[in-house]
């Protein structure tokens, strides 16, 4: 006697399930991660560099910068998927070539950010958090079905939705209300994506703002992820056709500094307690870092330490989905000038390669030049 299939596999056609699983498998290719290029504004505004901040944030500059990044020679050796903003999904480069085609021809898979962000006024009755506003609910479910269908038709094969949670032990944050709203919304989003053949990136981001220690972050990350996978099960999500984008377990920006080994250990222990092995991949967001830390280098070291300390002990592909932590040196090398494009591409390729090494647990700290530690991008022994 055979058991009837239960959950989402019983309501989605076999060809849809097969496509979702195959896309997820390609996204989780060995040594590869995501380039998060889904900023609504020019990413140079967040690079923390005075000269880069002067680049005019106009659609032409955004197109020029992103086309340069997506066409970087050999980038697909390290990047499996590129997360796009809606503007970029529909955009052409200066020659009239669609961005999506540039990405695909360079051996990568286009993805799309589909949430509409959140209102900082927050949820009524929730406490004020370290971001300066109450707890928030991400919006965008109302027309998500149509957006996912449009995105698939334009060439996207995976999607991203970000929910934000704040930590403050003195106020009991995140509250149960915030967690419940986060995990339900992400599960609804994931089910809609899968019905339209898009692999969902599930991103319950606990931001590092605050003065808490790493142990409080570990406790709350465990609580959030346990609730998240309960919600995904309730909504019949096909885990083999989805991936997770969590925060690393870290101390608050103003809290006691934890070592890379402590971050790696507590992060992996938390994931092993909460994430089913049927999920093929976990792609970390880099998160904000303190002003005296280089976020590019920190993110790479933390990921490498996890894969080194837990080699052979993790059931999923443990990788990266970085924005600023992949692009900062690239941006400061480019500075909006055509003559700098080749050097900027080399900078992006170098940092992507560093994170490939980190996926294998083999990154050597300091081996990839970074504007954050060198003060400039010129380094005699560097990758330029």
C-alpha positions as semicolon CSV with decimal commas, in nm:
position;residue;x (nm);y (nm);z (nm)
1;X;0,000;0,000;0,000
2;X;0,144;0,337;-0,101
3;X;0,086;0,656;0,091
4;X;-0,069;0,948;-0,095
5;X;0,158;1,251;-0,120
6;X;0,084;1,524;0,130
7;X;0,157;1,896;0,144
8;X;0,254;2,111;-0,151
9;X;0,383;1,828;-0,372
10;X;0,022;1,701;-0,391
11;X;-0,116;2,030;-0,523
12;X;0,159;2,146;-0,758
13;X;0,221;1,955;-1,080
14;X;0,522;1,727;-1,095
15;X;0,688;1,939;-1,364
16;X;0,669;2,249;-1,142
17;X;0,823;2,064;-0,849
18;X;1,097;1,928;-1,073
19;X;1,174;2,275;-1,208
20;X;1,186;2,429;-0,859
21;X;1,420;2,156;-0,737
22;X;1,647;2,191;-1,040
23;X;1,667;2,570;-1,006
24;X;1,751;2,539;-0,637
25;X;2,017;2,282;-0,720
26;X;2,180;2,519;-0,971
27;X;2,167;2,806;-0,723
28;X;2,343;2,584;-0,469
29;X;2,628;2,485;-0,703
30;X;2,953;2,412;-0,513
31;X;3,147;2,725;-0,423
32;X;2,883;2,962;-0,555
33;X;2,660;3,226;-0,394
34;X;2,438;3,524;-0,476
35;X;2,519;3,877;-0,581
36;X;2,250;4,088;-0,412
37;X;2,203;4,374;-0,660
38;X;1,849;4,460;-0,555
39;X;1,910;4,804;-0,403
40;X;1,638;5,054;-0,489
41;X;1,900;5,330;-0,521
42;X;2,256;5,332;-0,648
43;X;2,456;5,096;-0,422
44;X;2,736;5,352;-0,403
45;X;2,523;5,552;-0,157
46;X;2,581;5,275;0,100
47;X;2,950;5,216;0,030
48;X;3,063;5,445;0,310
49;X;3,300;5,636;0,082
50;X;3,287;6,014;0,036
51;X;3,381;6,018;-0,332
52;X;3,149;5,730;-0,423
53;X;2,861;5,909;-0,255
54;X;2,901;6,194;-0,506
55;X;2,805;5,971;-0,803
56;X;2,463;6,098;-0,920
57;X;2,192;5,847;-0,835
58;X;2,017;5,848;-1,173
59;X;1,881;5,558;-1,376
60;X;2,159;5,585;-1,636
61;X;2,431;5,545;-1,373
62;X;2,249;5,257;-1,206
63;X;2,222;5,082;-1,543
64;X;2,588;5,145;-1,628
65;X;2,711;5,015;-1,294
66;X;2,496;4,705;-1,293
67;X;2,568;4,616;-1,655
68;X;2,938;4,641;-1,571
69;X;2,895;4,408;-1,272
70;X;2,679;4,152;-1,454
71;X;2,917;4,132;-1,750
72;X;3,228;4,077;-1,535
73;X;3,433;3,805;-1,708
74;X;3,426;3,478;-1,519
75;X;3,186;3,599;-1,249
76;X;2,977;3,283;-1,286
77;X;3,270;3,084;-1,150
78;X;3,164;3,218;-0,810
79;X;2,811;3,358;-0,851
80;X;2,513;3,134;-0,928
81;X;2,233;3,390;-0,899
82;X;2,188;3,767;-0,918
83;X;1,906;3,930;-0,718
84;X;1,757;4,225;-0,906
85;X;1,541;4,523;-0,821
86;X;1,227;4,548;-1,034
87;X;1,380;4,844;-1,222
88;X;1,677;4,632;-1,324
89;X;1,469;4,331;-1,427
90;X;1,301;4,548;-1,692
91;X;1,611;4,749;-1,782
92;X;1,847;4,749;-2,082
93;X;2,210;4,856;-2,087
94;X;2,332;5,153;-2,291
95;X;2,344;4,939;-2,607
96;X;1,985;4,820;-2,566
97;X;2,069;4,474;-2,433
98;X;1,839;4,352;-2,153
99;X;2,008;4,312;-1,815
100;X;1,852;3,969;-1,780
101;X;2,021;3,856;-2,101
102;X;2,359;3,987;-1,981
103;X;2,321;3,781;-1,665
104;X;2,212;3,464;-1,843
105;X;2,479;3,489;-2,113
106;X;2,739;3,523;-1,837
107;X;2,624;3,193;-1,687
108;X;2,413;3,315;-1,394
109;X;2,046;3,293;-1,297
110;X;1,837;3,613;-1,263
111;X;1,629;3,659;-0,948
112;X;1,394;3,932;-0,831
113;X;1,316;4,118;-0,507
114;X;0,937;4,116;-0,476
115;X;0,857;4,269;-0,138
116;X;0,756;4,635;-0,111
117;X;0,944;4,713;0,208
118;X;0,779;4,834;0,526
119;X;0,634;5,146;0,685
120;X;0,858;5,272;0,966
121;X;0,552;5,374;1,167
122;X;0,544;5,004;1,244
123;X;0,283;4,780;1,403
124;X;0,061;4,953;1,655
125;X;0,145;4,872;2,016
126;X;0,492;4,729;1,953
127;X;0,798;4,874;2,127
128;X;1,049;5,115;1,979
129;X;1,357;4,922;1,870
130;X;1,724;5,004;1,807
131;X;1,644;5,104;1,446
132;X;1,451;5,399;1,587
133;X;1,105;5,272;1,499
134;X;0,860;5,008;1,625
135;X;0,846;4,654;1,496
136;X;0,743;4,640;1,133
137;X;0,549;4,430;0,883
138;X;0,671;4,390;0,526
139;X;0,405;4,456;0,263
140;X;0,345;4,336;-0,092
141;X;0,132;4,022;-0,076
142;X;-0,169;4,189;-0,236
143;X;-0,042;4,171;-0,595
144;X;0,240;3,919;-0,548
145;X;0,080;3,648;-0,762
146;X;0,079;3,877;-1,066
147;X;0,429;4,010;-0,996
148;X;0,572;3,659;-0,972
149;X;0,412;3,562;-1,302
150;X;0,551;3,876;-1,466
151;X;0,897;3,817;-1,322
152;X;0,905;3,458;-1,446
153;X;0,799;3,573;-1,793
154;X;1,087;3,826;-1,789
155;X;1,339;3,554;-1,708
156;X;1,360;3,549;-1,326
157;X;1,379;3,203;-1,174
158;X;1,399;3,284;-0,804
159;X;1,272;3,557;-0,574
160;X;1,357;3,735;-0,251
161;X;1,142;3,877;0,029
162;X;1,294;4,038;0,339
163;X;1,131;4,075;0,678
164;X;1,309;4,272;0,950
165;X;1,322;4,191;1,321
166;X;1,491;4,399;1,592
167;X;1,662;4,284;1,912
168;X;1,635;4,446;2,253
169;X;1,639;4,213;2,555
170;X;1,517;4,489;2,788
171;X;1,197;4,523;2,582
172;X;1,148;4,158;2,495
173;X;1,222;4,218;2,128
174;X;1,144;4,064;1,895
175;X;0,795;4,023;2,038
176;X;0,585;3,716;1,971
177;X;0,359;3,934;1,756
178;X;0,649;4,042;1,535
179;X;0,777;3,687;1,496
180;X;0,430;3,553;1,412
181;X;0,374;3,821;1,149
182;X;0,720;3,768;0,998
183;X;0,702;3,392;0,960
184;X;0,343;3,392;0,832
185;X;0,417;3,659;0,571
186;X;0,731;3,479;0,450
187;X;0,544;3,149;0,427
188;X;0,263;3,308;0,222
189;X;0,520;3,469;-0,005
190;X;0,703;3,138;-0,048
191;X;0,387;2,950;-0,143
192;X;0,291;3,213;-0,402
193;X;0,641;3,208;-0,551
194;X;0,644;2,831;-0,584
195;X;0,303;2,831;-0,751
196;X;0,459;3,057;-1,019
197;X;0,775;2,843;-1,056
198;X;1,004;3,082;-0,866
199;X;1,236;2,945;-0,598
200;X;1,174;3,160;-0,288
201;X;1,456;3,300;-0,077
202;X;1,310;3,308;0,275
203;X;1,472;3,598;0,463
204;X;1,377;3,661;0,826
205;X;1,652;3,914;0,898
206;X;1,739;3,989;1,258
207;X;1,933;4,314;1,233
208;X;2,248;4,361;1,446
209;X;2,162;4,709;1,571
210;X;2,169;4,734;1,949
211;X;2,390;4,659;2,249
212;X;2,296;4,294;2,305
213;X;2,551;4,015;2,332
214;X;2,582;3,726;2,091
215;X;2,402;3,481;2,319
216;X;2,080;3,683;2,301
217;X;2,105;3,687;1,923
218;X;2,152;3,308;1,925
219;X;1,849;3,259;2,147
220;X;1,624;3,479;1,932
221;X;1,755;3,345;1,600
222;X;1,673;2,993;1,723
223;X;1,322;3,107;1,819
224;X;1,259;3,284;1,488
225;X;1,389;3,000;1,268
226;X;1,194;2,736;1,461
227;X;0,877;2,941;1,408
228;X;0,968;3,001;1,044
229;X;0,997;2,634;0,954
230;X;0,675;2,555;1,139
231;X;0,505;2,821;0,924
232;X;0,663;2,687;0,606
233;X;0,532;2,340;0,695
234;X;0,185;2,479;0,768
235;X;0,184;2,644;0,424
236;X;0,302;2,324;0,252
237;X;0,626;2,472;0,120
238;X;0,835;2,238;-0,094
239;X;1,166;2,280;0,092
240;X;1,370;2,116;-0,183
241;X;1,266;2,409;-0,404
242;X;1,345;2,692;-0,160
243;X;1,648;2,842;0,013
244;X;1,703;3,033;0,338
245;X;1,871;3,373;0,379
246;X;1,927;3,424;0,752
247;X;2,138;3,657;0,958
248;X;2,458;3,525;1,109
249;X;2,443;3,494;1,486
250;X;2,645;3,796;1,596
251;X;2,670;4,045;1,880
252;X;2,492;4,378;1,853
253;X;2,687;4,660;1,691
254;X;2,730;4,818;2,034
255;X;2,765;4,492;2,226
256;X;3,067;4,288;2,334
257;X;3,264;4,180;2,024
258;X;3,250;3,807;1,951
259;X;3,525;3,622;1,766
260;X;3,476;3,465;1,423
261;X;3,499;3,123;1,587
262;X;3,219;3,208;1,832
263;X;3,003;3,353;1,553
264;X;3,060;3,043;1,341
265;X;2,990;2,799;1,623
266;X;2,671;2,963;1,749
267;X;2,540;3,023;1,397
268;X;2,591;2,665;1,283
269;X;2,458;2,519;1,607
270;X;2,144;2,729;1,569
271;X;2,096;2,622;1,208
272;X;2,149;2,255;1,289
273;X;1,876;2,279;1,554
274;X;1,619;2,447;1,332
275;X;1,672;2,398;0,956
276;X;1,560;2,067;0,800
277;X;1,822;1,890;0,586
278;X;1,578;1,884;0,293
279;X;1,641;2,255;0,236
280;X;1,927;2,260;-0,016
281;X;2,098;2,589;0,066
282;X;2,153;2,861;0,323
283;X;2,283;3,193;0,191
284;X;2,383;3,441;0,459
285;X;2,320;3,811;0,443
286;X;2,630;3,996;0,558
287;X;2,455;4,243;0,787
288;X;2,581;4,576;0,909
289;X;2,913;4,594;1,093
290;X;3,060;4,843;1,336
291;X;3,220;5,152;1,184
292;X;3,571;5,028;1,268
293;X;3,519;4,695;1,090
294;X;3,552;4,611;0,721
295;X;3,222;4,446;0,628
296;X;3,366;4,283;0,313
297;X;3,643;4,110;0,505
298;X;3,432;4,029;0,813
299;X;3,158;3,863;0,608
300;X;3,408;3,648;0,418
301;X;3,600;3,544;0,730
302;X;3,282;3,451;0,919
303;X;3,154;3,234;0,633
304;X;3,490;3,064;0,587
305;X;3,517;2,992;0,959
306;X;3,177;2,821;0,957
307;X;3,265;2,600;0,664
308;X;3,606;2,521;0,811
309;X;3,489;2,435;1,163
310;X;3,185;2,240;1,047
311;X;3,327;2,072;0,737
312;X;3,138;1,750;0,666
313;X;2,885;1,820;0,942
314;X;2,631;2,037;0,759
315;X;2,351;1,896;0,541
316;X;2,311;2,209;0,327
317;X;2,515;2,429;0,096
318;X;2,633;2,710;0,329
319;X;2,707;3,017;0,120
320;X;2,666;3,393;0,072
321;X;2,410;3,640;-0,055
322;X;2,599;3,965;-0,019
323;X;2,538;4,314;-0,148
324;X;2,775;4,572;-0,004
325;X;3,007;4,296;0,119
326;X;3,070;4,200;-0,245
327;X;3,055;4,544;-0,404
328;X;3,224;4,799;-0,179
329;X;3,574;4,785;-0,325
330;X;3,425;4,746;-0,673
331;X;3,224;5,067;-0,628
332;X;3,517;5,269;-0,494
333;X;3,729;5,145;-0,783
334;X;3,464;5,240;-1,039
335;X;3,356;5,584;-0,908
336;X;3,125;5,628;-1,207
337;X;3,406;5,643;-1,464
338;X;3,411;5,436;-1,782
339;X;3,790;5,413;-1,777
340;X;3,772;5,236;-1,437
341;X;3,536;4,960;-1,545
342;X;3,794;4,687;-1,605
343;X;3,961;4,747;-1,268
344;X;3,621;4,753;-1,096
345;X;3,528;4,421;-1,254
346;X;3,854;4,272;-1,129
347;X;3,769;4,395;-0,779
348;X;3,424;4,235;-0,793
349;X;3,565;3,910;-0,931
350;X;3,832;3,904;-0,660
351;X;3,584;3,943;-0,374
352;X;3,348;3,687;-0,530
353;X;3,645;3,448;-0,554
354;X;3,729;3,515;-0,189
355;X;3,378;3,413;-0,092
356;X;3,400;3,100;-0,307
357;X;3,706;3,012;-0,103
358;X;3,499;3,080;0,209
359;X;3,229;2,836;0,095
360;X;3,503;2,572;0,096
361;X;3,636;2,696;0,433
362;X;3,966;2,798;0,275
363;X;3,974;3,179;0,272
364;X;4,297;3,331;0,403
365;X;4,217;3,655;0,590
366;X;4,370;3,957;0,420
367;X;4,439;3,778;0,093
368;X;4,178;3,982;-0,098
369;X;4,243;4,355;-0,114
370;X;3,964;4,569;0,030
371;X;3,924;4,943;0,040
372;X;3,796;4,900;0,394
373;X;4,130;4,782;0,528
374;X;4,382;4,929;0,284
375;X;4,245;5,282;0,265
376;X;4,260;5,259;-0,115
377;X;4,236;4,991;-0,379
378;X;4,601;5,002;-0,487
379;X;4,793;4,714;-0,335
380;X;5,111;4,578;-0,485
381;X;5,037;4,218;-0,394
382;X;4,663;4,248;-0,445
383;X;4,437;4,111;-0,719
384;X;4,440;4,418;-0,943
